[in-house]
């Protein structure tokens, strides 16, 4: 980021413009009881050399996935990102383009968003995609609100196999809406009989994740049929990489598809910023939140792009808006667009297939050569699986030991599930080599 000076002359000019004689006079509007009345407890100024050294010492306390063999997952994955994604997405015209309020003047950004929408529609099989939402969790909420707005039904059915933080996000939003969340207990996968018993004529939608939080695959075809027979909409949260192998949501009856797009060329980055994906059937288009970019022609007949279906509160809809989404993740959507364009259909299929095969190889090796056992042994999974540790072994302590050996060994489920302190969630992406997997198994076996 460019350093912009703020000289004493600059300050004087700004004060004169607003009619204040000094900075103290400017802040006199702050009530006396709220004023600090002392200097901030800050160190003296650093030279550039000293500051560079200090920042280096601070950043050295972090450990990047490039320095370790990573099996981290639970919604944030260490997938390969082609170098061109960083290069193209860091172009100044994209980095500084916050949001196109005067959209027709932002043709470059609109073209990129239009390409993103086209790719997401192709990937999911749905009729239309918006130009991104905040992240996967809020995309789930927006899909629920969108489904509820189609009628008068007030019940929302979700299984406990959704990401725990997504469930908390849903609870937070629905707490002040006239909607009831019905949480179905599962054993790592939604029980169809439990769903049949819970669904009724007041259910507006059923939301499932496939793969779910534990990496397991749900019976998505049958779940969709049950939802539709009850007159409810069917919302599916997907892992975009998995669509390189698995059926597209349109093929098993999804009405709305949402996803966390981090795996599409977005770094893990301490947990954000990420990308909220949403696509739906054309019949639901007018209920879709966020931006939608459309292709049209200008008055000279030239091909051009514009924002369409602007149902946000900032535009003409105001209090009748479909959503209060005021921004989007345009830069992250651009990264996903570049990633998908670079890898193409075959590259996405390869990434999905390698992740699948390596995850199953690691699961087999761990269960054969260590005391670990699969938490859900009879359930199919994609690239992520849960394992239970032997009695007396604490997951957090084991992860610390693995880190000392050069591995991010997975995610301890005890942070969300107090009864699962001896359960690890392990994710395997296409980046992992057979040698890394074999060494991990050997290290894990010796530690246990």
C-alpha positions, -999 to 999 in steps of 0.1 A, spaced: 0 0 0 13 34 -9 24 57 20 5 90 19 20 118 39 0 139 63 22 170 68 16 199 91 6 220 61 -19 193 51 -34 194 86 -36 232 86 -54 232 53 -79 206 64 -86 225 97 -91 257 78 -116 240 55 -138 228 83 -134 260 103 -114 247 133 -83 264 147 -66 233 160 -69 196 164 -78 201 201 -107 223 190 -118 197 165 -121 171 193 -137 194 218 -170 179 207 -161 148 226 -176 150 262 -149 157 288 -157 125 307 -149 105 276 -116 122 269 -84 103 278 -65 134 291 -31 117 288 -7 106 261 -12 72 246 12 45 260 31 41 228 68 36 222 89 62 205 93 64 167 112 36 150 135 40 121 126 20 90 153 -6 98 140 -10 134 104 -12 123 112 -38 96 130 -59 121 101 -57 146 76 -67 121 98 -96 111 99 -108 147 62 -105 150 54 -124 118 80 -151 127 57 -162 155 32 -175 129 37 -208 110 24 -210 74 11 -240 57 40 -237 33 63 -246 63 43 -276 75 24 -306 60 -12 -295 65 -42 -317 72 -63 -288 83 -99 -286 72 -133 -279 88 -142 -254 61 -108 -240 52 -85 -261 30 -49 -261 17 -56 -265 -20 -32 -256 -47 -34 -221 -60 -18 -213 -94 7 -184 -93 -13 -166 -120 -42 -161 -95 -22 -139 -73 -6 -120 -102 -39 -112 -120 -60 -106 -89 -34 -81 -75 -38 -59 -106 -45 -24 -93 -77 -19 -112 -92 -49 -94 -77 -44 -59 -91 -9 -57 -125 -16 -72 -146 -18 -40 -181 -20 -54 -197 -6 -86 -222 20 -74 -220 37 -108 -219 2 -123 -220 10 -160 -186 28 -156 -170 -3 -142 -172 -25 -173 -140 -44 -165 -153 -55 -130 -187 -63 -144 -172 -85 -171 -153 -104 -144 -184 -108 -123 -204 -120 -153 -178 -146 -160 -179 -157 -124 -217 -161 -125 -215 -181 -157 -189 -205 -142 -208 -209 -109 -240 -216 -129 -221 -242 -150 -205 -258 -119 -238 -262 -100 -261 -267 -130 -284 -240 -117 -300 -213 -139 -285 -182 -123 -258 -172 -98 -253 -139 -81 -220 -120 -80 -211 -133 -46 -220 -130 -9 -198 -126 22 -190 -162 30 -204 -197 31 -221 -193 65 -240 -161 56 -249 -176 22 -267 -203 41 -287 -177 60 -295 -157 29 -307 -189 12 -330 -196 42 -345 -161 42 -348 -163 4 -368 -196 7 -390 -183 35 -399 -152 14 -415 -174 -13 -445 -182 10 -459 -182 45 -442 -212 60 -419 -205 90 -400 -238 98 -365 -243 87 -350 -278 90 -312 -283 93 -292 -313 105 -264 -310 131 -240 -320 104 -237 -284 92 -206 -266 103 -211 -256 140 -202 -219 131 -227 -219 103 -254 -232 127 -244 -203 151 -247 -178 123 -282 -192 114 -293 -190 150 -280 -154 153 -299 -142 122 -331 -162 129 -333 -149 165 -349 -117 153 -369 -132 124 -402 -149 125 -386 -182 116 -381 -214 136 -349 -235 131 -355 -272 137 -322 -289 144 -321 -326 136 -297 -348 156 -276 -372 135 -248 -397 138 -225 -381 113 -251 -383 85 -288 -373 83 -312 -401 91 -339 -401 65 -366 -414 89 -358 -385 113 -362 -361 85 -395 -377 74 -408 -374 110 -398 -337 113 -409 -323 80 -445 -310 77 -467 -285 58 -451 -256 77 -416 -264 66 -403 -238 41 -370 -254 34 -345 -282 42 -308 -273 42 -281 -299 41 -243 -298 34 -228 -323 10 -201 -332 20 -211 -323 55 -190 -309 83 -175 -343 90 -166 -348 53 -194 -374 49 -217 -376 19 -254 -373 25 -283 -391 6 -289 -359 -13 -312 -375 -39 -337 -389 -14 -335 -358 9 -345 -336 -20 -374 -359 -28 -386 -358 8 -384 -320 9 -403 -315 -24 -430 -340 -14 -437 -318 16 -438 -287 -5 -405 -273 9 -375 -259 -10 -343 -278 -10 -311 -259 -2 -277 -276 -6 -244 -263 7 -215 -279 -13 -178 -280 -15 -170 -265 -50 -140 -288 -55 -162 -319 -49 -183 -309 -80 -154 -320 -101 -166 -356 -93 -199 -356 -76 -233 -350 -92 -242 -313 -98 -269 -301 -73 -293 -296 -102 -292 -333 -109 -306 -342 -75 -333 -315 -73 -316 -286 -55 -336 -253 -56 -308 -232 -41 -271 -240 -39 -247 -222 -16 -210 -228 -9 -179 -215 8 -157 -206 -22 -123 -206 -3 -111 -237 -20 -113 -219 -54 -80 -201 -54 -83 -182 -21 -56 -186 6 -64 -198 41 -53 -164 54 -60 -169 91 -97 -176 82 -107 -149 57 -117 -131 37 -136 -158 20 -163 -161 -6 -201 -168 -4 -214 -186 -34 -251 -187 -43 -270 -200 -73 -307 -209 -78 -334 -219 -102 -348 -192 -125 -381 -192 -107 -364 -179 -76 -344 -152 -94 -365 -122 -80 -359 -135 -45 -321 -137 -48 -301 -113 -27 -269 -95 -37 -257 -84 -71 -265 -100 -104 -246 -88 -135 -264 -90 -168 -253 -87 -204 -270 -61 -227 -262 -36 -254 -256 1 -252 -274 28 -273 -249 22 -302 -256 -16 -302 -223 -25 -286 -221 -54 -262 -219 -43 -225 -228 -52 -190 -249 -38 -162 -262 -46 -127 -297 -61 -130 -323 -72 -105 -311 -47 -80 -333 -56 -51 -310 -43 -24 -320 -16 1 -295 8 -13 -314 10 -46 -351 15 -54 -364 -13 -32 -354 3 1 -374 -14 30 -388 -40 5 -353 -52 -3 -348 -90 -5 -317 -86 16 -295 -61 35 -263 -73 17 -247 -40 10 -214 -53 -4 -199 -84 -19 -166 -103 -21 -157 -90 -56 -120 -96 -53 -124 -131 -39 -150 -138 -67 -124 -127 -92 -98 -151 -77 -123 -179 -80 -130 -169 -116 -93 -169 -125 -88 -202 -107 -116 -219 -125 -105 -205 -159 -70 -218 -153 -77 -253 -141 -107 -259 -164 -132 -288 -161 -104 -315 -162 -82 -297 -137 -111 -294 -113 -119 -331 -118 -82 -340 -112 -81 -319 -79 -113 -336 -67 -102 -371 -76 -67 -367 -61 -82 -353 -29 -106 -382 -27 -81 -409 -34 -54 -395 -11 -80 -390 17 -91 -426 15 -55 -439 13 -46 -420 44 -77 -432 63 -69 -468 54 -33 -465 64 -41 -448 97 -67 -474 107 -44 -503 97 -11 -491 112 -22 -470 142 -48 -473 170 -70 -447 153 -105 -457 142 -129 -440 118 -156 -421 138 -181 -430 110 -168 -463 95 -197 -471 73 -204 -437 58 -188 -426 25 -167 -394 26 -150 -371 1 -117 -355 12 -122 -352 50 -128 -378 77 -131 -380 115 -110 -404 136 -113 -413 173 -82 -415 194 -73 -442 220 -86 -438 255 -65 -413 275 -52 -395 244 -62 -358 243 -66 -344 207 -52 -310 215 -20 -325 231 -15 -348 202 -18 -319 177 9 -300 196 32 -330 193 24 -334 156 32 -297 151 66 -301 166 72 -330 141 62 -307 112 25 -315 108 -7 -296 111 -24 -328 121 -60 -318 117 -87 -301 137 -97 -312 172 -135 -314 173 -136 -307 211 -136 -270 203 -172 -274 192 -183 -307 207 -172 -312 244 -180 -349 241 -156 -353 212 -123 -343 229 -107 -375 215 -118 -369 179 -98 -354 151 -110 -341 117 -84 -347 90 -86 -332 56 -64 -343 26 -61 -322 -6 -44 -328 -39 -12 -311 -26 -3 -339 -2 22 -364 -16 23 -402 -9 56 -396 10 40 -370 33 10 -393 40 33 -423 48 55 -403 71 24 -389 88 11 -424 94 45 -434 108 48 -404 131 12 -408 143 18 -445 150 49 -438 171 32 -411 191 2 -432 199 
